[in-house]
Structures are given as C-alpha cells and as structure tokens.
Amino acid sequence: MNDRQMRYFIAVAEQLSFSRAARLLNVSQPPLSMQIKALEEELGAALLVRTRRRVELTEAGRLFLDSARRAVRQMDDAAALVRQSAEGKAGVLRLGFTSSVPLSSVFARVMRSFRATHPRVEIELLHMSTRDQLEALEEDRLDAGILRPANGVQPRAGIVLRPVWRDRLAAFLPEAHPLAGAAGPVAMAELRTEDFVMVSRPIGCGVHEQTLRLCAAAGFLPHVVQESRELTTVLGLVAAGLGVSVLPDCYARVGMAGVVARPLASSDAESRLMLAVRAPAPSPVARRFVAVVQDELRAPPPERGRARADLAALLVE
C-alpha cells in the first residue's frame, strides 16, 4: 500500500466514478483501475462495487475511506513540515542571550516580528554568558546568540560576529547620592572615590571590562565591594547604598525603587551587542532570524540604543 493508491481510492470514492476520478487525477483510467485492484488485493477486501452505471462503496470501503483521508492528510502535513523546516519556517530556534538583551526595545521588536512571521518555529531562549554562547555555537548547541563582546573571549573559526546595536552606559546611583539629582551627564572621574557593585565577570564580562576601561581612562581603579551574577541583586545593592554601578542604560527599564540612572559623559561609554551565528552557512532557522533582525534594524532606531543594520554578511547562500 502506498500514498498513490490511497489518493486514487479517495478520488474514486468521492467521485463514485472511475472516469471522473481519472480526469481529476489527470491519469488514464486503466492504470487507475489497476492501482485500486492492487490495493484491494493487498487489503484482502473489496472496497468498491462496480456496475456499468455507477460505483458504490462497500462497508469495508466506507471504513477505509476515513482512515485513508487521515493518513494522506498526515503525510501531506509531514511533508509540508519538512519543507518548512528546510526553509527555516518551522522547527526550533535555539537563541542565546545575555542578561540585558530582553530589556532592549530592539529585541522586543525582533521577537514580536519573528513570532508573527514564523508561527511554526519554537523559540528556545537560553540565558548564557558571552563565553558560553560562543562555545555553544561552536558545539552546535545554539543556532544564534546575542552577546556583548569581551577581551580575551574570541570566537573560533566558523563563528561570525556582527554588530547589531549599541547601548549607552549609565551610572546607577542610590537615589540619595549627591550626583543622582545633578544636571547633565556624570563624568567617570566623579566616581573615583565610590564603592562599586558589578556584574560578575563570567556573566557580564563585556560590561565588566568596559567599566574597568572607563575607570582606567579616568585615572583610577574602581573599588569593587560586591559582585553578583544577578542583575536584580546588583540593582538591589545599589538601592541599599552599598555602592554605584555602571551598566547599559536599558537596565533602567527594570524600574528598581531607590536607584537613579544618570548618563555618563564619556563618548566611549557604550556597550555593543553582537549577533553571532555559525558561518559560512547558518542553519535555515538562523538565517530566517538574521533576516528578521536586519528588517527590524532598517526601521527607525528605538528610543534607547542605536541600531547597526549591516548584517548582509550573515546572509550567506
């Protein structure tokens, strides 16, 4: 038994005519009759009663018709799913991201657009450090990653990084801090005597290193009193007055009570977010995701952050 025989039988059963079914299927009548006969012989039962004027279903034929329709529909659905998977329109997107990424308005736009245009793709979001994302991409445990670059953490051959957008860095201060209500941006030198609360290097290595570079450029080494793997813990410690922190300004969207975010004066106070995929040919679903990112970045930039839209190098045929 094969799908052709079932399709032929369904056509005859619905038309109750071999000649009409043959025209519908665009085949000649003798091969159609031979396929139906072979199907009946394999099943060991007559499915149709043939007379000179009409064709009727037997009881076995009526029972088999429902099953045949379900089987053909399932085969068609399976074939369509495979084709969509090969085109990146179905399947699973394993997407890594650093802790600040979900706070970005660009990320929200990308995810909304991708879900709307790829409803049959399941998105598996994995919170991972920059180093862990690169390792997962190398080992084919991720399809794409959004990360902040860090010194000493470089992708191996076969992984491509491209800038996606930039966040301004800000000083996060206790609300009672003298600089919290100051007019204008805060200079890094003004934080020279402050205690610092920082995101742990393995998790927030990009921001961690950027903070150290900004402090060094201002002529001091920060006095770090506490590090944490959790963003909310860092902000909570700032709110409690344990110190100040330098973070991407999108973290202000958390709305932690007792914390004030002030822009930094330095032109270098920026943190890049990068899109990472395998190259030269990302997975089909990763290619679709990259295309959606590219489309969204062509739109006007969000209120926070500046888009970097040149991702053409990731769309390798």
C-alpha positions as CSV (number, residue, x, y, z in Angstrom):
1,M,0.0,0.0,0.0
2,N,1.3,3.4,-0.9
3,D,0.1,7.0,-0.9
4,R,-0.7,6.9,-4.6
5,Q,-3.1,4.0,-4.1
6,M,-4.8,5.8,-1.3
7,R,-5.1,9.0,-3.2
8,Y,-6.5,7.2,-6.2
9,F,-9.0,5.3,-4.0
10,I,-10.1,8.6,-2.3
11,A,-10.7,10.2,-5.7
12,V,-12.9,7.3,-6.9
13,A,-14.7,7.1,-3.6
14,E,-15.6,10.8,-3.7
15,Q,-16.5,10.9,-7.4
16,L,-18.2,7.5,-7.4
17,S,-16.8,7.2,-11.0
18,F,-13.6,5.9,-12.4
19,S,-13.8,8.2,-15.4
20,R,-14.4,11.3,-13.4
21,A,-11.7,10.4,-10.9
22,A,-9.2,9.7,-13.8
23,R,-9.9,13.2,-15.2
24,L,-9.5,14.8,-11.8
25,L,-6.2,13.0,-11.2
26,N,-5.0,13.6,-14.8
27,V,-4.3,9.9,-15.4
28,S,-5.8,7.4,-17.8
29,Q,-8.5,5.0,-16.5
30,P,-6.7,1.6,-16.9
31,P,-3.7,2.5,-14.5
32,L,-6.3,3.9,-12.1
33,S,-8.3,0.7,-12.1
34,M,-5.1,-1.4,-11.7
35,Q,-4.0,0.6,-8.7
36,I,-7.4,0.2,-7.0
37,K,-7.4,-3.5,-7.7
38,A,-3.9,-3.9,-6.3
39,L,-5.0,-2.1,-3.2
40,E,-8.0,-4.3,-2.7
41,E,-5.8,-7.4,-3.2
42,E,-3.3,-6.2,-0.6
43,L,-6.1,-5.4,1.9
44,G,-7.9,-8.7,1.2
45,A,-11.3,-6.9,0.8
46,A,-13.4,-5.3,-1.9
47,L,-13.6,-1.6,-1.4
48,L,-15.8,-0.7,-4.4
49,V,-18.7,-2.3,-6.1
50,R,-18.5,-1.6,-9.9
51,T,-21.5,-1.7,-12.2
52,R,-22.0,-0.5,-15.7
53,R,-23.6,2.7,-14.5
54,R,-22.1,3.6,-11.2
55,V,-19.6,2.8,-8.5
56,E,-20.5,2.2,-4.8
57,L,-18.5,1.9,-1.7
58,T,-18.7,-1.4,0.2
59,E,-18.9,-1.3,4.0
60,A,-15.1,-2.0,4.1
61,G,-14.6,0.8,1.6
62,R,-16.6,3.3,3.8
63,L,-14.4,2.4,6.8
64,F,-11.2,2.6,4.8
65,L,-12.1,5.9,3.3
66,D,-11.9,7.8,6.6
67,S,-8.6,6.1,7.5
68,A,-7.2,6.8,4.1
69,R,-8.1,10.5,4.3
70,R,-6.5,10.8,7.7
71,A,-3.3,9.0,6.5
72,V,-3.0,11.2,3.4
73,R,-3.6,14.4,5.4
74,Q,-0.9,13.3,7.9
75,M,1.6,12.6,5.1
76,D,0.9,15.9,3.5
77,D,1.3,17.7,6.8
78,A,4.6,15.8,7.5
79,A,5.9,16.7,4.0
80,A,4.9,20.3,4.5
81,L,6.6,20.4,7.9
82,V,9.8,19.0,6.4
83,R,9.8,21.5,3.6
84,Q,9.2,24.4,6.0
85,S,12.0,23.1,8.3
86,A,14.4,23.1,5.4
87,E,13.4,26.7,4.6
88,G,13.7,27.8,8.2
89,K,9.9,28.3,8.5
90,A,9.4,25.5,11.1
91,G,11.4,23.8,13.8
92,V,13.3,25.2,16.8
93,L,15.4,28.4,17.1
94,R,17.9,28.0,19.9
95,L,18.7,31.6,20.8
96,G,21.3,32.6,23.4
97,F,21.2,36.0,25.1
98,T,23.0,38.0,27.7
99,S,21.1,39.3,30.7
100,S,20.5,42.8,29.4
101,V,19.2,41.8,25.9
102,P,15.5,41.3,26.9
103,L,15.4,44.9,28.2
104,S,16.2,46.3,24.8
105,S,13.3,47.7,22.7
106,V,15.0,46.4,19.6
107,F,15.0,42.8,21.0
108,A,11.3,43.2,21.8
109,R,10.6,44.3,18.2
110,V,12.6,41.5,16.7
111,M,10.9,38.8,18.8
112,R,7.4,40.1,18.1
113,S,8.2,40.2,14.4
114,F,9.8,36.8,14.3
115,R,6.9,35.1,16.2
116,A,4.4,36.8,13.9
117,T,6.1,35.7,10.7
118,H,7.3,32.3,11.9
119,P,4.5,30.8,14.0
120,R,5.7,27.2,13.4
121,V,9.1,28.0,14.9
122,E,9.5,27.2,18.6
123,I,11.9,29.7,20.2
124,E,14.1,28.3,22.9
125,L,15.6,31.2,24.8
126,L,18.8,30.4,26.7
127,H,20.3,32.9,29.2
128,M,24.1,32.5,28.8
129,S,27.3,34.4,29.2
130,T,29.3,35.6,26.1
131,R,31.8,32.8,26.6
132,D,29.1,30.1,27.0
133,Q,27.3,31.3,23.9
134,L,30.4,31.1,21.7
135,E,31.1,27.6,23.0
136,A,27.5,26.5,22.4
137,L,27.6,27.8,18.8
138,E,30.9,26.0,18.2
139,E,29.3,22.8,19.5
140,D,26.1,23.3,17.6
141,R,24.0,23.7,20.8
142,L,22.8,27.2,19.6
143,D,21.6,28.5,16.3
144,A,22.3,32.1,17.1
145,G,23.4,34.3,20.0
146,I,23.1,37.9,21.1
147,L,26.1,38.9,23.3
148,R,28.4,41.6,24.4
149,P,32.0,41.2,23.2
150,A,34.7,40.8,25.8
151,N,38.5,41.0,25.6
152,G,40.0,37.5,25.6
153,V,36.8,35.9,24.5
154,Q,37.1,35.4,20.8
155,P,35.1,33.1,18.5
156,R,36.9,30.3,16.8
157,A,36.8,29.8,13.0
158,G,33.3,29.2,11.8
159,I,31.6,31.7,14.1
160,V,30.7,35.2,12.7
161,L,30.1,38.2,14.9
162,R,28.4,41.3,13.6
163,P,27.3,44.5,15.4
164,V,23.6,44.8,15.9
165,W,23.0,47.8,18.1
166,R,24.7,49.8,20.9
167,D,23.6,50.8,24.4
168,R,24.8,53.9,26.2
169,L,26.3,53.1,29.6
170,A,25.0,54.9,32.6
171,A,25.9,55.4,36.2
172,F,23.4,53.7,38.5
173,L,23.3,55.5,41.8
174,P,21.4,55.3,45.1
175,E,18.6,57.9,45.0
176,A,20.2,59.8,47.9
177,H,23.5,60.1,46.1
178,P,24.7,63.7,45.5
179,L,25.0,63.0,41.8
180,A,21.6,61.5,41.4
181,G,19.9,64.9,41.0
182,A,22.8,66.6,39.3
183,A,22.2,68.4,36.0
184,G,23.9,66.9,32.9
185,P,25.9,63.7,32.5
186,V,28.2,62.2,35.1
187,A,31.9,62.2,34.5
188,M,33.7,58.9,35.4
189,A,36.2,60.9,37.4
190,E,33.4,61.9,39.7
191,L,33.0,58.2,40.7
192,R,36.7,57.9,41.7
193,T,36.0,57.6,45.4
194,E,32.9,55.5,45.1
195,D,32.4,51.8,46.0
196,F,31.4,49.8,43.0
197,V,28.9,47.0,42.7
198,M,29.4,45.0,39.5
199,V,28.0,42.1,37.5
200,S,30.3,39.1,37.8
201,R,32.8,38.8,35.0
202,P,31.7,35.3,33.8
203,I,28.1,36.6,33.2
204,G,28.6,40.3,32.4
205,C,32.2,40.1,31.1
206,G,31.6,42.7,28.4
207,V,30.2,45.3,30.7
208,H,32.6,44.4,33.5
209,E,35.6,45.0,31.2
210,Q,34.1,48.2,29.8
211,T,33.6,49.6,33.3
212,L,37.3,48.8,34.1
213,R,38.4,50.6,30.9
214,L,36.3,53.7,31.6
215,C,37.7,53.9,35.1
216,A,41.3,53.5,33.9
217,A,40.7,56.2,31.3
218,A,39.6,58.5,34.1
219,G,42.8,57.7,36.0
220,F,41.6,55.3,38.8
221,L,40.9,51.6,39.6
222,P,37.4,51.0,40.9
223,H,37.0,49.8,44.5
224,V,34.7,46.8,43.9
225,V,32.9,45.8,47.1
226,Q,30.5,43.3,45.7
227,E,29.9,41.3,42.5
228,S,26.8,39.3,41.6
229,R,25.6,37.1,38.8
230,E,22.1,38.6,39.0
231,L,21.1,41.9,37.7
232,T,18.4,42.4,40.3
233,T,20.9,41.8,43.0
234,V,23.3,44.4,41.6
235,L,20.5,47.0,41.4
236,G,19.2,46.0,44.9
237,L,22.7,46.5,46.4
238,V,22.9,49.9,44.7
239,A,19.4,50.8,46.1
240,A,20.7,49.7,49.6
241,G,23.5,52.2,49.3
242,L,26.4,49.6,49.1
243,G,27.8,51.3,46.0
244,V,27.3,52.5,42.5
245,S,27.3,50.6,39.3
246,V,28.0,51.2,35.6
247,L,25.5,49.3,33.4
248,P,23.8,49.7,30.0
249,D,21.1,52.3,30.3
250,C,18.4,49.8,29.2
251,Y,18.7,48.4,32.8
252,A,16.8,51.5,33.9
253,R,13.7,49.8,32.5
254,V,13.8,47.4,35.4
255,G,12.5,50.3,37.5
256,M,14.2,49.4,40.7
257,A,13.0,51.6,43.6
258,G,15.8,53.6,45.2
259,V,18.0,53.6,42.1
260,V,18.7,56.5,39.7
261,A,20.3,56.1,36.3
262,R,22.4,59.0,35.1
263,P,24.1,59.2,31.7
264,L,27.9,59.1,31.5
265,A,29.7,61.9,29.9
266,S,32.4,59.8,28.1
267,S,31.9,59.3,24.4
268,D,33.3,55.8,24.9
269,A,30.6,54.9,27.4
270,E,28.9,52.5,25.0
271,S,28.4,48.8,25.0
272,R,27.9,46.8,21.8
273,L,25.5,44.0,21.3
274,M,26.6,41.5,18.7
275,L,24.7,38.8,16.7
276,A,26.6,35.6,16.5
277,V,25.9,32.7,14.1
278,R,27.8,29.9,12.5
279,A,29.4,30.6,9.1
280,P,29.6,30.4,6.2
281,A,26.1,28.9,6.3
282,P,23.9,29.3,9.4
283,S,21.1,26.9,10.0
284,P,17.9,27.7,7.9
285,V,16.1,28.9,11.0
286,A,19.1,31.1,12.0
287,R,19.1,32.6,8.5
288,R,15.4,33.5,8.9
289,F,16.1,35.1,12.3
290,V,19.0,37.1,10.9
291,A,16.8,38.3,8.1
292,V,14.1,39.5,10.6
293,V,16.8,41.3,12.7
294,Q,18.0,43.0,9.6
295,D,14.5,44.1,8.6
296,E,13.8,45.5,12.1
297,L,17.1,47.4,12.2
298,R,16.1,49.1,9.0
299,A,13.2,50.7,10.9
300,P,13.8,54.0,12.9
301,P,16.1,53.3,15.8
302,P,14.4,52.8,19.2
303,E,14.4,55.5,21.9
304,R,17.3,53.8,23.7
305,G,20.3,52.4,21.8
306,R,21.3,53.0,18.2
307,A,20.8,50.4,15.5
308,R,23.5,48.9,13.4
309,A,21.8,47.3,10.4
310,D,24.6,45.9,8.2
311,L,24.0,42.1,8.6
312,A,24.3,41.2,5.0
313,A,27.5,39.2,5.6
314,L,25.4,36.8,7.7
315,L,23.0,36.0,4.9
316,V,25.4,33.7,3.0
317,E,23.7,31.5,0.5
